[in-house]
Amino acid sequence: MNHLDHIRYEIPVIDPGSPVVIIGAGGIVQGAHLPAYQLAGIRVKGIFDIDIPKAEKLAEAYNIPRVYGSIEQMTGENGNSCIYDIAVPGNRIAGLLAQLPDNSYVLMQKPMGENQQQAESILQLCREKNLTAGVNFQLRYAPYVLMAKEMIKAGAIGGICDVEIYVNVYTPWHLWSFLEGAERVEILYHSIHYIDLVRHLLGEPRGIFAKTTRHPKMAKLQEVKSNIIFDYGEFLRVHIATNHIHDFGLHNQDAFIKIEGTKGAIKIKLGLLMNYPEGVEDVFEFILQDEPSASWKSVPINGSWFPHAFIGSMHEIIKAKHGIINRPDNSVEDCINTMRLVEEAYRQNASFR
Ligand SMILES: NC(=O)c1ccc[n+]([C@@H]2O[C@H](COP(=O)([O-])OP(=O)(O)OC[C@H]3O[C@@H](n4cnc5c(N)ncnc54)[C@H](O)[C@@H]3O)[C@@H](O)[C@H]2O)c1
C-alpha cells in the first residue's frame, strides 16, 4: 500500500470568510481555540466573558480587536455576519443560544448541556431559531484520527472488528473548578469524546453498557474512572476503559486508541493525556498484513489533539456558512446522538446501585 507512505496531517486551508466572535474566555479558549484559529488563519473579531477583565487579558494576548461588555452588544454589532463560538460550561449554553439572532451560525463547546434533557432543549432551540449549530466534539478532527480515517477509507486495514480506547493517567481535575459539585464528571466531560468518536467511526451502536467509579482521594468529585462497552453485534468488540487517577508517576501511564481490522491495525498513542498538562509525544503506528514481511510502522503526525483538532470543528461551521456543505458534520442533529448515548451510559451505571 505505497499510497500510505504519504499519510500525513496538513493544517487544512480554507477561506476563513466570516470572522468569529467568542463567548467565554476560559482555559479552553486560551489553550486550544485561539491557538488553533491562529494556525488556520481564522479571524477572531471579538470576545465576551461575564468576567470582563479576563476577556480583556485574552484579547490583549491574541490581538482580538473588540471586547464586548454584554451579549446584546456583541449580537447588536454583528447580527448574522459572524460565527458565534460558545465556550462556557454546558449548563449555560441554552441561555446563550436564546440570546443569539435567529439564523446564526454557531459552534458550542461540548458537552451539549449537562444531560439529555438539556441537550434536547438545545436541539429544539436551534431548530426554532434556525441556527446552523455544531458541537465541539473535536477528537473527530484530531490529526491522528484524520490519518486513521484516511487509512480506513482506503480499505487498508479491512473491515473493523475491534476498537479499544484505553486511558491510565493522572488527570489534574482541580484545573476545572466547575467540576466540583457537578453531578457527572468522567463520562460527561471526558469519555464523551471517545463515545462521539466511536459513533463517528462506526455509526450508531445497538446498545451501550457502563460502570463509572469515584476515587477515595477525590472526595469533591463524582466519578473519575469508567468502563464502557458498546454493542455492535457479534463480530465487533468496542470498549473504553479510563482511569484518571493513576497517581504513581509516568512509568506505567498509557493512553491509546487501537483499531483492529481484518487486514491490519492502527494504534494511536494519546501522549497529550500523559504527564498532563506537559504531555508526551503522540505516536501513530500501523501494521498491514498484506505487505511483505508485515511489521508495525510509525508515521510522523505533524500536529496533535490540542490545538489542531479545534480547527476541524470550526471549519465545519465555516464550510456550512459558505454553502460548501449543507450541514456541519458535527451538527447538533448528529451530536444529540452522542448525548443520548451518554445518558444511556449513566442509566446503565445507575442499574448497578
Ligand atoms: N476538549 C474539549 O473540547 C474541552 C476541553 C476543556 C473544556 N471543554 C469545555 O469547555 C467549556 C469551558 O471550559 P473551560 O476549561 O474553558 O472553563 P473555564 O472555567 O476556564 O472557563 C469558562 C468561562 O466561561 C465564562 N462564562 C460562564 N458563563 C458565561 C456566560 N453566560 N457568558 C459569558 N461567559 C461565561 C466564565 O466566566 C469563564 O471565564 C466546558 O464546558 C468544558 O467542558 C472542552
The ligand as a Gaussian input file, in Angstrom:
#p B3LYP/6-31G(d) Opt

LIG

0 1
 N      -11.592000      19.100000      24.590000
 C      -12.551000      19.928000      24.779000
 O      -13.344000      20.072000      23.904000
 C      -12.676000      20.688000      26.055000
 C      -11.613000      20.780000      26.935000
 C      -11.789000      21.558000      28.094000
 C      -13.007000      22.163000      28.354000
 N      -14.035000      21.999000      27.449000
 C      -15.366000      22.569000      27.709000
 O      -15.345000      23.976000      27.543000
 C      -16.201000      24.575000      28.496000
 C      -15.402000      25.644000      29.217000
 O      -14.269000      25.041000      29.811000
 P      -13.043000      25.887000      30.338000
 O      -11.994000      24.907000      30.723000
 O      -12.679000      26.973000      29.402000
 O      -13.696000      26.507000      31.674000
 P      -13.268000      27.813000      32.455000
 O      -13.929000      27.707000      33.771000
 O      -11.796000      28.005000      32.387000
 O      -13.933000      28.996000      31.591000
 C      -15.290000      29.165000      31.410000
 C      -15.507000      30.647000      31.156000
 O      -16.869000      30.860000      30.794000
 C      -17.265000      32.099000      31.354000
 N      -18.721000      32.147000      31.399000
 C      -19.563000      31.395000      32.137000
 N      -20.837000      31.721000      31.866000
 C      -20.801000      32.672000      30.909000
 C      -21.799000      33.386000      30.206000
 N      -23.091000      33.189000      30.438000
 N      -21.412000      34.290000      29.285000
 C      -20.096000      34.514000      29.052000
 N      -19.113000      33.867000      29.690000
 C      -19.454000      32.942000      30.603000
 C      -16.591000      32.104000      32.718000
 O      -16.512000      33.407000      33.266000
 C      -15.224000      31.519000      32.382000
 O      -14.277000      32.517000      32.041000
 C      -16.690000      23.445000      29.413000
 O      -17.998000      23.080000      29.077000
 C      -15.792000      22.296000      29.122000
 O      -16.445000      21.050000      29.155000
 C      -13.885000      21.296000      26.323000

